[in-house]
Amino acid sequence: MQIKTAFNGNVFWAWQRLENLPRDRVLRRKVTSQRARVAVCDLAANVTGETGLSYHRNDNGKPVLQRASGAGSYGVSITHSGDIFAVAFCRTGQVGIDVEYRDPGRNISRLEKWLFGTGRRVDPNQLDENRMRQIENDPRQFDFYQQWCVYEAIFKCTAINDPALRLPADTCYLDEWDDFAGALVWQCQGVGAEF
């Protein structure tokens, strides 16, 4: 995996495409999650030089890398979709990463209404009808998937399920793949951050 940085070197992330995954969806997700957990520990160890880092969920269910030295933990996030996983970690604050396969068979209009529909967000940017027309004019649904990834990454970072209520300081789009969308979010003083 190639290590990448974002937000002026405060966040480190990497991704990998896996081969020979099980056909069964549940088993495939389990295998991919296990590989991602090992990878985020390896990523952090490579960057920090620390050994003995271990992936855990804190009391709130948020993933963290526990430091062997007993000196707290690092914020981490993992994501997987199809045959790709991506991982991210930061030394301070919280991080969220999300990757989604742009599935041409997915019912985008239903998801679009849920995510962006009138009444869902405090201050929707556009009316439902305008968003639905944009979907029809974007056969790969690039805009929708990018916004979905931002929503998911914000949730993973802040635990807030409506990103219109409180956006983190930094968000970037990940455009590493032709058939996937991705987003990375970092909040220096994140909700539940351990320093």
C-alpha positions as CSV (number, residue, x, y, z in Angstrom):
1,M,0.0,0.0,0.0
2,Q,1.2,3.5,-0.8
3,I,0.9,5.9,2.1
4,K,-0.8,9.2,1.2
5,T,-1.3,12.3,3.3
6,A,-4.0,14.9,3.5
7,F,-4.7,18.1,5.5
8,N,-1.1,19.3,5.6
9,G,0.3,16.0,6.8
10,N,-2.2,15.6,9.7
11,V,-3.9,12.6,8.2
12,F,-2.4,9.5,6.7
13,W,-4.4,7.1,4.5
14,A,-3.9,4.2,2.1
15,W,-6.0,1.9,0.1
16,Q,-5.7,-1.6,-1.5
17,R,-7.7,-3.6,-4.1
18,L,-8.0,-7.2,-3.0
19,E,-8.1,-10.3,-5.2
20,N,-9.6,-13.7,-4.7
21,L,-12.3,-12.6,-2.2
22,P,-15.0,-15.0,-1.2
23,R,-18.2,-14.8,-3.4
24,D,-20.4,-14.8,-0.3
25,R,-21.1,-11.1,0.6
26,V,-21.1,-11.6,4.4
27,L,-17.8,-13.6,4.3
28,R,-16.3,-11.1,1.8
29,R,-17.1,-8.2,4.1
30,K,-15.6,-10.0,7.1
31,V,-12.4,-10.8,5.3
32,T,-12.1,-7.3,3.9
33,S,-12.7,-5.8,7.4
34,Q,-10.1,-8.0,8.9
35,R,-7.5,-7.0,6.3
36,A,-8.4,-3.3,6.8
37,R,-7.9,-3.5,10.5
38,V,-4.4,-5.0,10.1
39,A,-3.6,-2.5,7.4
40,V,-4.5,0.6,9.6
41,C,-2.3,-0.8,12.3
42,D,0.5,-1.2,9.8
43,L,0.0,2.2,8.4
44,A,0.2,3.9,11.8
45,A,3.2,1.9,12.8
46,N,4.9,2.8,9.6
47,V,4.3,6.5,10.1
48,T,4.9,6.8,13.8
49,G,7.5,4.1,14.3
50,E,5.5,2.7,17.2
51,T,5.0,-1.0,17.7
52,G,2.2,-2.8,19.5
53,L,-0.6,-0.7,18.1
54,S,-4.0,-2.5,18.3
55,Y,-7.4,-1.8,16.7
56,H,-10.2,-1.4,19.2
57,R,-13.6,0.3,19.6
58,N,-13.8,2.8,22.4
59,D,-16.8,2.9,24.9
60,N,-18.8,4.9,22.3
61,G,-18.1,2.2,19.6
62,K,-15.7,4.5,17.6
63,P,-12.6,2.7,16.2
64,V,-9.3,3.7,17.7
65,L,-5.7,2.5,17.6
66,Q,-4.7,1.8,21.2
67,R,-1.1,2.7,21.8
68,A,1.0,0.0,23.5
69,S,2.8,2.6,25.7
70,G,-0.5,3.3,27.4
71,A,-0.3,6.9,26.2
72,G,-3.9,7.0,24.7
73,S,-5.0,6.3,21.3
74,Y,-5.1,7.5,17.7
75,G,-8.2,8.3,15.6
76,V,-8.7,5.8,12.8
77,S,-11.3,4.9,10.2
78,I,-11.7,2.0,7.8
79,T,-14.0,1.5,4.8
80,H,-14.6,-1.2,2.3
81,S,-16.7,-1.5,-0.8
82,G,-16.5,-4.3,-3.4
83,D,-12.9,-5.4,-3.7
84,I,-11.4,-2.2,-2.2
85,F,-10.6,-1.1,1.3
86,A,-9.2,2.2,2.5
87,V,-7.8,3.1,5.9
88,A,-7.0,6.4,7.6
89,F,-5.4,7.6,10.9
90,C,-4.5,10.8,12.5
91,R,-2.3,11.6,15.6
92,T,-4.8,14.2,17.0
93,G,-8.5,14.5,16.5
94,Q,-10.8,12.2,14.6
95,V,-10.9,11.0,11.0
96,G,-13.5,9.5,8.7
97,I,-13.0,7.8,5.4
98,D,-15.6,6.3,3.0
99,V,-15.4,4.6,-0.4
100,E,-18.4,3.5,-2.4
101,Y,-18.7,1.5,-5.6
102,R,-20.8,3.4,-8.1
103,D,-23.2,0.5,-8.7
104,P,-25.3,1.2,-11.9
105,G,-28.1,-1.1,-10.5
106,R,-28.6,0.8,-7.3
107,N,-31.8,2.7,-6.6
108,I,-30.2,6.1,-6.5
109,S,-33.4,8.2,-6.4
110,R,-34.6,6.6,-3.2
111,L,-31.2,7.1,-1.5
112,E,-31.0,10.6,-3.0
113,K,-34.3,11.6,-1.4
114,W,-33.3,10.2,1.9
115,L,-30.0,12.0,1.9
116,F,-30.8,15.3,0.3
117,G,-34.6,15.5,0.3
118,T,-36.7,18.3,1.6
119,G,-37.1,18.0,5.3
120,R,-34.1,15.7,5.7
121,R,-31.5,18.5,6.0
122,V,-31.9,21.7,7.9
123,D,-30.9,23.8,4.9
124,P,-31.1,21.8,1.7
125,N,-29.1,23.3,-1.2
126,Q,-31.6,22.4,-3.8
127,L,-35.2,21.2,-4.1
128,D,-35.8,17.5,-4.7
129,E,-36.9,18.0,-8.3
130,N,-33.7,19.7,-9.2
131,R,-31.6,17.0,-7.6
132,M,-33.6,14.3,-9.4
133,R,-32.9,16.0,-12.8
134,Q,-29.2,16.1,-12.0
135,I,-29.2,12.4,-11.3
136,E,-30.9,11.7,-14.7
137,N,-28.1,13.8,-16.4
138,D,-25.3,12.0,-14.6
139,P,-25.5,8.3,-15.6
140,R,-22.5,7.3,-13.4
141,Q,-24.1,9.2,-10.5
142,F,-20.7,10.8,-9.7
143,D,-22.1,13.7,-7.8
144,F,-24.4,11.6,-5.7
145,Y,-21.7,9.1,-4.8
146,Q,-19.3,11.9,-3.9
147,Q,-21.9,13.5,-1.6
148,W,-22.8,10.1,-0.1
149,C,-19.1,9.4,0.7
150,V,-18.8,12.9,2.3
151,Y,-21.9,12.1,4.4
152,E,-20.6,8.8,5.5
153,A,-17.1,10.1,6.2
154,I,-18.5,13.0,8.3
155,F,-20.6,10.5,10.3
156,K,-17.6,8.3,10.9
157,C,-15.6,11.3,12.0
158,T,-18.1,13.1,14.2
159,A,-20.9,10.5,14.9
160,I,-23.4,13.2,13.7
161,N,-25.8,11.7,11.2
162,D,-26.9,14.9,9.5
163,P,-23.8,16.7,8.1
164,A,-25.8,19.9,7.6
165,L,-25.8,20.4,11.3
166,R,-22.0,20.5,11.9
167,L,-19.4,20.1,9.3
168,P,-15.8,19.2,10.2
169,A,-13.0,21.6,9.5
170,D,-11.6,19.7,6.5
171,T,-13.1,17.5,3.8
172,C,-11.4,16.2,0.6
173,Y,-12.6,14.0,-2.2
174,L,-10.7,10.9,-3.1
175,D,-10.5,10.3,-6.8
176,E,-8.2,7.3,-7.0
177,W,-10.6,5.0,-8.8
178,D,-12.7,5.1,-12.0
179,D,-15.6,3.0,-10.6
180,F,-15.6,4.2,-7.0
181,A,-16.1,7.5,-5.2
182,G,-14.4,8.4,-1.9
183,A,-14.1,11.1,0.8
184,L,-11.8,11.8,3.7
185,V,-12.8,14.0,6.6
186,W,-10.6,15.2,9.5
187,Q,-11.6,17.2,12.6
188,C,-8.8,18.3,14.9
189,Q,-10.9,18.5,18.0
190,G,-13.3,15.7,17.0
191,V,-16.2,14.4,19.1
192,G,-14.8,11.8,21.5
193,A,-11.2,12.4,20.5
194,E,-8.6,11.1,22.9
195,F,-5.2,12.8,22.9
